[in-house]
Amino acid sequence: MTMVEPVIYTTPTCQFCKMAKAFFEEKGVTYEEKDVVSDLEARKEMINKSGQLGVPVITIGNNVVVGFDRHALEHLLEEK
């Protein structure tokens, strides 16, 4: 089964976003990054998916993780 590439909605100064990106890099998982400061469409997409203004918001398939939750992300990666 092919894993759906995670999408990380970020801002340039967010430390938790940096931790999430480092987590995926450590696991060898490619991801798409969307900067919600410079990309208005990405910001709207993030709010529609999560109901949140805070970052990071991470989507893996239909799953949405708000914030950097290592345990939840590891669990989602194991399922794929």
N, C-alpha and C positions, 0 to 999 in steps of 0.2 A: 504494500500500500504506500503510495506516495504522500509525503507530508505536505500540507498546505504551508506555504511560506508565511511566517508570522509578519505582521505589520506592527511597527512601533510608532505611535504618535508622540512626538517629542517637541521640546524647545531646546535651543542651544545651551542654555544655562542650567538645565535640570540635572541634578546629580543622580537621581533615581533612574532617569533615562539612560545616563551613562552606565550605570550599574546593570541595567537590563541589556544594553547592547553588549557589554563585556560578558554577561552570562551566556548569551547566544553564541558569541565568538568562541568562548571557552568550550561550549558544547559542539562547535562545528556546524551550527545551524545558520543558514543564510536567512536574512530578513530584509524587509523593505522598511525604510525609515521615512516618515512624513513629518516635516517641520510645520507645526500648526501656527507658528508665528508668521512665517512668510507665505504659507499656502492656505488661503481662505477656504478653498474647497475641502482640503484635508481637515481643517478645523470643524467645518460643518459636518463632515462625515464622522469624525470622532464623537462629536456631541450627539449625533443621531444614534450611533451605535452604543454609547456608554451613558448618555445623560450627564456626562461630566465635563467640566472645564479644566480640571487638573490633569497633569501628565505625570508619568507615562500612562497611556492607554495602549494595551497590547491585545491584538486579536490574532487568534489561531483558529482558522476556519470560522465557525459560528460562535466560538468561545471568546469572551471579553474579560480581560484581567485589568483592573484599575490599580495603578501603582505597581511597584516592583515587588511581586510576591513569588519568591524563588520556589517555594513548595508547590504553589498552584501551577507555575510554568513547567516545573519538572514533571508533574503529574500529567499535564496536557501533552508534553512531548513524548511521554511513555505510551500514551494512548495511540499516537499516530504511527 
